[in-house]
Amino acid sequence: MHVTAIIPARFASTRLPGKPLLDILGKPMIQRVYERTALAACIQRVIVATDDERIARAVRDFGGEVCLTRPDHATGTDRLAEVARGLDCPIVVNVQGDEPLIDPRMIDAAVTPMLEDPAIAMATLKAPLETWAEFEDVNVVKVVTDREGFALYFSRAPIPWPRDRQHLPAGVTPSELGMFRHVGLYVYRRDFLLRFAELPTTDLERLEQLEQLRALEHGHRIRVVPTGLRSLGVDTAEDLERVRALLAAAVE
């Protein structure tokens, strides 16, 4: 089954302007993301979706495929849907453009349930929460699932809250209690993605600033696949330096 990965990329960024073009050991970040995505076994095609000609030029320069989109999209999902309307593939993967260390196996893991079960319209990933600092960090999105692996809720708040946390054994970690962080990689049936982008925004989505809550509030199920693999998104200058150091160490 043909699977296309789309990488939304915008030049504007509050903390790191021009983030997709920042240099990482001789390559712009968008190229690092593109090349890692293309290594996934399930991916047949990779497209960068951007409204910025500077990013488009950089993608063409390294031989990648790019699609210029409208500049007025409110979200990355809207940009994704614009590109998907022109595709005939049944499955679309949304890979974040600031994940230069994305492990291709994470993409394969998220896509697998969609290949196995045609009833699943949307899938994503979760990874164990390793520390209580992560658990309490509002920038780390948490997810809870039902017994079949479908999302019950996503939140920036620490969920689920252990009522008797003060009585937990010393040294116990959130992961040992079955707590997970959400990994922002999404897989969609193309027809569902187009419908999802047209759904009106919802109260919880606006409150938490989490688009995936729109799907839940409208009654759609999201399959959440566990992974032990980790990536490192680049949101700050410190994140960028960590990525550079990790790649430099891997080359040595």
Residue pairs with C-beta under 8 A, 6 or more apart in sequence:
1 90
1 91
1 115
2 44
2 45
2 89
2 90
2 91
3 42
3 43
3 44
3 45
3 89
3 90
3 91
3 92
3 93
3 111
4 43
4 44
4 45
4 46
4 47
4 87
4 89
4 91
4 92
4 93
5 37
5 38
5 40
5 43
5 45
5 46
5 47
5 92
5 93
5 94
5 95
5 107
6 46
6 47
6 48
6 49
6 80
6 83
6 84
6 92
6 93
6 94
6 95
7 30
7 33
7 34
7 37
7 46
7 47
7 48
7 49
7 95
7 96
7 97
8 49
8 50
8 76
8 79
8 80
8 94
8 96
8 97
9 20
9 30
9 48
9 49
9 50
9 52
9 55
9 97
10 20
10 50
10 51
10 52
10 55
10 76
10 79
10 97
11 17
11 18
11 19
11 20
11 21
11 50
11 52
11 54
11 55
13 19
15 235
15 236
15 237
16 22
16 234
16 235
16 236
16 237
16 240
18 54
19 29
19 97
19 98
19 234
20 28
20 29
20 30
20 50
20 55
20 58
20 97
20 98
21 28
21 29
21 30
21 54
21 55
21 58
22 28
22 29
22 234
22 240
23 29
24 32
24 100
24 240
24 243
24 244
24 247
25 244
25 247
25 248
25 251
27 62
28 58
28 62
29 97
29 98
29 100
29 234
30 48
30 55
30 58
30 59
30 97
31 58
31 59
31 62
31 64
32 100
32 101
33 95
33 96
33 97
33 98
33 99
33 100
33 102
34 46
34 48
34 59
34 62
34 64
36 99
36 100
36 101
36 102
36 103
36 104
37 43
37 46
37 93
37 95
37 102
37 104
37 107
38 46
39 104
40 104
40 105
40 107
40 108
40 111
41 104
41 108
42 107
42 108
42 111
42 112
42 115
43 93
43 104
43 107
44 89
45 65
45 89
46 64
46 65
47 65
47 66
47 67
47 83
48 55
48 56
48 59
48 64
48 65
48 66
48 67
48 97
49 66
49 67
49 69
49 79
49 80
49 82
49 83
50 56
50 59
50 66
50 67
50 68
50 69
51 68
51 69
51 70
51 71
51 73
51 79
53 68
55 66
56 66
56 68
59 65
59 66
60 66
67 83
67 86
69 79
69 82
69 83
70 79
70 82
73 79
73 82
75 211
76 94
76 96
77 94
77 193
77 196
77 197
77 211
78 197
80 92
80 94
80 193
80 197
81 193
81 194
81 196
81 197
84 92
84 188
84 190
84 193
84 194
85 194
87 190
89 190
90 189
90 190
91 111
91 114
91 115
91 187
91 188
91 189
91 190
92 187
92 188
92 189
92 190
92 193
93 107
93 110
93 111
93 185
93 186
93 187
93 188
94 185
94 186
94 187
94 188
95 102
95 107
95 185
96 102
96 184
96 185
96 233
98 233
98 234
98 235
99 185
99 231
99 232
99 233
99 234
100 232
100 234
100 243
100 247
101 231
101 232
101 243
101 246
101 247
102 185
102 231
103 229
103 230
103 231
105 227
105 229
106 125
106 183
106 185
106 227
106 229
106 231
107 185
109 125
109 225
109 227
109 229
110 123
110 124
110 125
110 185
110 186
110 187
110 225
111 123
111 187
112 225
113 120
113 123
113 223
113 225
114 120
114 123
114 187
114 189
114 223
120 189
120 221
120 223
121 188
121 189
121 192
121 220
121 221
122 186
122 187
122 188
122 189
122 192
122 196
122 215
122 220
122 221
122 222
122 223
123 186
123 187
123 222
123 223
123 224
123 225
124 151
124 182
124 183
124 184
124 185
124 186
124 187
124 212
124 222
124 223
124 224
124 225
125 182
125 183
125 185
125 224
125 225
125 226
125 227
126 143
126 145
126 180
126 181
126 182
126 183
126 224
126 225
126 226
126 227
127 180
127 181
127 183
127 226
127 227
127 228
127 229
127 230
128 174
128 175
128 179
128 180
128 181
128 228
129 135
129 140
129 142
129 173
129 174
129 175
129 179
129 180
129 181
130 173
130 174
130 175
131 173
131 174
132 173
132 174
134 140
134 174
134 181
135 142
135 158
135 174
135 179
136 158
138 156
138 157
139 156
139 235
140 156
140 181
141 154
141 155
141 156
141 181
141 182
141 184
141 210
142 154
142 155
142 156
142 157
142 158
142 159
142 179
142 180
142 181
142 182
143 151
143 153
143 154
143 155
143 180
143 181
143 182
143 224
144 151
144 152
144 153
144 159
144 160
144 180
145 151
145 152
145 180
145 224
146 152
149 223
149 224
149 225
149 226
150 221
150 222
150 223
150 224
151 212
151 216
151 221
151 222
151 223
151 224
153 159
153 213
153 216
154 182
154 208
154 210
154 212
154 213
154 216
155 208
155 210
156 208
156 209
156 210
160 179
162 168
162 177
168 177
180 224
180 226
182 212
182 224
183 227
183 231
184 233
186 212
188 196
192 220
196 214
196 215
196 220
199 214
199 215
199 218
201 214
202 213
202 214
202 217
202 218
203 217
204 210
204 213
204 216
204 217
205 211
205 213
205 214
205 217
212 222
215 222
216 222
232 239
232 242
232 243
232 246
233 239
234 240
234 243
